[in-house]
Amino acid sequence: MLYTNLKHIESAADHAKILSENENVMVVCGRMGPMCIPVYGIAEDIEEEYKHVKFCDMEFDNPEASVIRNLPEVRGFMGIPFTIYYKNGKVVKATSSIQTRQQVTSILNEQFGVAVKA
């Protein structure tokens, strides 16, 4: 179990449902480890700014996470978390390992549009 405040994806069916119901989705697939926790924290911190993006997590070791682990876009990845950005159900960007807030927001801005300031 991942101890985050993000929406948890627990099955391939959940994953498919979230992708079908949301135009822009960011999924952080990892463990509760030192490379993953900062990325979950960034997603939690920016979730309110990017209301047009659905932020989720998925446990890397869950057999159902094969929907992420088997993506062609992650074939050469060596570190977790795998962070996958989906637009209309299609992968538009995938990263691995620890990311900074600036790296994550740059991808979000490029793929999904800039955050809406309140």
C-alpha positions as CSV (number, residue, x, y, z in Angstrom):
1,M,0.0,0.0,0.0
2,L,1.2,3.5,-0.8
3,Y,0.8,6.0,1.9
4,T,0.0,9.1,-0.1
5,N,-2.9,11.5,-0.5
6,L,-3.2,10.8,-4.2
7,K,-6.0,8.8,-5.8
8,H,-4.8,5.1,-5.6
9,I,-5.1,2.9,-8.6
10,E,-5.4,-0.6,-7.4
11,S,-6.2,-2.6,-10.6
12,A,-5.9,-2.5,-14.4
13,A,-9.6,-1.9,-14.5
14,D,-9.2,1.2,-12.2
15,H,-6.4,2.4,-14.4
16,A,-8.5,2.0,-17.6
17,K,-11.5,3.8,-15.9
18,I,-9.4,6.8,-14.8
19,L,-7.9,7.1,-18.3
20,S,-11.3,7.0,-19.9
21,E,-12.9,9.5,-17.5
22,N,-10.1,12.1,-17.5
23,E,-8.4,14.0,-20.4
24,N,-5.1,14.6,-18.5
25,V,-3.7,12.0,-16.1
26,M,-0.4,11.7,-14.3
27,V,0.3,8.4,-12.6
28,V,3.3,7.8,-10.3
29,C,4.0,4.1,-10.1
30,G,6.5,3.2,-7.4
31,R,7.1,2.2,-3.8
32,M,7.5,4.0,-0.5
33,G,11.2,4.5,-1.1
34,P,13.7,7.4,-1.2
35,M,13.4,8.0,-5.0
36,C,9.6,7.7,-5.1
37,I,8.4,9.7,-2.0
38,P,9.6,13.1,-3.3
39,V,7.7,12.6,-6.5
40,Y,4.5,11.7,-4.6
41,G,5.0,14.8,-2.5
42,I,5.4,17.0,-5.6
43,A,2.2,15.6,-7.1
44,E,0.3,16.2,-3.8
45,D,1.7,19.7,-3.6
46,I,0.7,20.8,-7.1
47,E,-2.6,18.9,-7.4
48,E,-4.6,22.0,-6.4
49,E,-2.8,24.2,-9.0
50,Y,-3.4,21.7,-11.9
51,K,-7.1,21.1,-11.5
52,H,-7.3,20.0,-15.1
53,V,-5.0,17.0,-14.3
54,K,-5.9,13.9,-12.4
55,F,-3.0,12.8,-10.2
56,C,-2.8,9.2,-9.1
57,D,-0.4,6.6,-7.8
58,M,0.0,2.9,-8.3
59,E,2.0,0.4,-6.3
60,F,4.8,-0.8,-8.5
61,D,4.8,-4.4,-7.1
62,N,1.1,-4.9,-7.6
63,P,0.7,-7.4,-10.4
64,E,-2.0,-5.1,-11.8
65,A,0.7,-2.5,-12.4
66,S,1.8,-4.5,-15.4
67,V,-0.4,-2.0,-17.3
68,I,2.4,0.5,-16.6
69,R,5.4,-1.7,-16.2
70,N,4.8,-3.2,-19.7
71,L,4.4,0.0,-21.6
72,P,6.8,0.4,-24.5
73,E,7.7,3.9,-23.2
74,V,9.3,2.4,-20.0
75,R,11.2,-0.5,-21.6
76,G,14.6,1.0,-20.9
77,F,13.8,2.5,-17.5
78,M,16.2,1.5,-14.6
79,G,14.8,3.3,-11.6
80,I,11.4,3.9,-10.0
81,P,9.1,5.6,-9.8
82,F,7.8,5.4,-13.3
83,T,5.8,8.6,-13.9
84,I,3.4,8.4,-16.8
85,Y,1.6,11.3,-18.4
86,Y,-1.6,10.4,-20.4
87,K,-3.6,12.7,-22.7
88,N,-6.9,11.3,-23.8
89,G,-5.8,7.8,-22.7
90,K,-2.5,7.9,-24.7
91,V,1.0,8.1,-23.2
92,V,2.5,11.5,-24.1
93,K,5.5,11.4,-21.7
94,A,7.1,8.9,-19.3
95,T,10.0,9.5,-16.9
96,S,11.7,7.4,-14.3
97,S,13.5,7.9,-11.0
98,I,13.4,11.0,-8.9
99,Q,12.2,14.3,-10.4
100,T,12.2,17.9,-9.2
101,R,9.1,20.0,-8.9
102,Q,10.5,22.1,-11.8
103,Q,10.9,19.0,-14.0
104,V,7.4,17.7,-13.2
105,T,5.7,21.1,-13.8
106,S,7.6,21.6,-17.0
107,I,6.2,18.4,-18.4
108,L,2.7,19.2,-17.1
109,N,2.8,22.7,-18.7
110,E,4.1,21.3,-22.0
111,Q,1.7,18.4,-22.3
112,F,-1.5,19.6,-20.5
113,G,-1.2,23.4,-20.3
114,V,-0.1,25.8,-17.5
115,A,-1.6,25.7,-14.0
116,V,-4.5,27.9,-13.4
117,K,-3.7,30.4,-10.7
118,A,-6.4,31.0,-8.2
